[in-house]
Amino acid sequence: MDSFGVALQPEDGSFGTFANIFSDRARELVNRRGIVLSVMLGHLMPHELGHLLLGTGAPSFFGIMHVPWHNKELDLLSRGLMAFMPFEAERMRISVQERAAAQRALEAAIVPGS
């Protein structure tokens, strides 16, 4: 199955901030499978956000981060049942907290008027 999106991760290990969904590929799949496009996109977007928050090497055996999506995953997706696993949700919470702390530290380091 083709890729339906991409999340760009900087090579220096810093936080990724850009993700893209290939809606044309998603549209082709939903037309073949009879899945509602908004449901498909509603699963692709959090999958790519998951890569931004978990890193690109974040495979999972179950749930929304599992790839590739075969018939089983597409069936769950079409019923709105694909989700993050609890350990992924926890890792994403930690990632968001780390990003917020890094942003606060950056803002504190900027001296106004310099």
N, C-alpha and C positions, 0 to 999 in steps of 0.2 A: 504494500500500500504506500502511496506517495506521502510525502510530508505535507501537513496541512498548516504548518506555521513554523516560526523560528523565534527563539529568544536569544539575543546576542549577549554573550558573557565576555567581559574584558579579560585578556590573557593575564593581566597582573593580579587577578583574584579579587578585584574590587567588585562592587555590586553591579549587576546588570540592570539596565534601565530601559531597554527597547525590546519589544516583542511585536511580531507581525503575524496575522492570520491570513492565509491564502483562501479567501472566500470563494474564488472561482473553483478551486479544487474541492472545497466543501460542497459547493452547489452540485458539482458533477456526482459526488458520492451520494448525496441525499436523493438526487434524481434516480439513481440506480437502485437505492435501497428503500426508498419510500419513507425516509426520515424527514421530519420537519426541519427546515434550514435553521430557524431560530434556536431550536433545541441543540442542533449540531454546533452552531457557533457559541451557544451558551456553555458548551463543554470544552470547546477548543480554546476559548479565551482563558478560563482558569487553568487549563493545562499549561499554556505558555507562561502565564503568571507564576505558576508553580515552578517552572524552570528558572524564572528570575529570582524567586525567593529560595529555592532549594538547590539551584545550580543545575547545569546541563547534565551532569552525571547523576541524576536522581531517578534511576529506574525503580519501578515498583512491580511486584507480582500481581497486584490487585489495584483496582480503583482508577481514578482519572489519570494518574501518572503512568499507568501501565501502557507500554507500547510494544508492538503495534496493536492497534484496535482491530480485532477480528470480529467474527459474527457474535460471539458472546458479549464482547464489550459494546458493540453497536446495538445489540438488543437492550442491554442495560442503559445505554445512552438514550435510546429512543423512548425509554420509560422514565427518564430523568433520574436514574438511580446511580450514576457514576459520581463518585465523590472522592475527596482526599481521605487517606487513611489517617487515623488519629496521630501516629508518630509524625506524619508529614505536616499535619496542622500545627503540631507543637513546634516543629523545626521552622515553619513559616512564621509563627508568632515570635520566636527568638530572632529570626532574621529581621523582621520588621523593627523589633526593639533595638537591635544592633545598628540598623540604618538610622533610626531616630537619634540614637546616642552619637553616632558619627556626625550627623548633621548638626546637632547641638554643639559638639566640639568644634566643628568648622566655623559655625557662626560665632562662637565665643572667641575664636582665634582672630577673627577679622576685626581690625581696629577701625572704627569709623573715622573718616577724614584723612586716611593715610593714602 
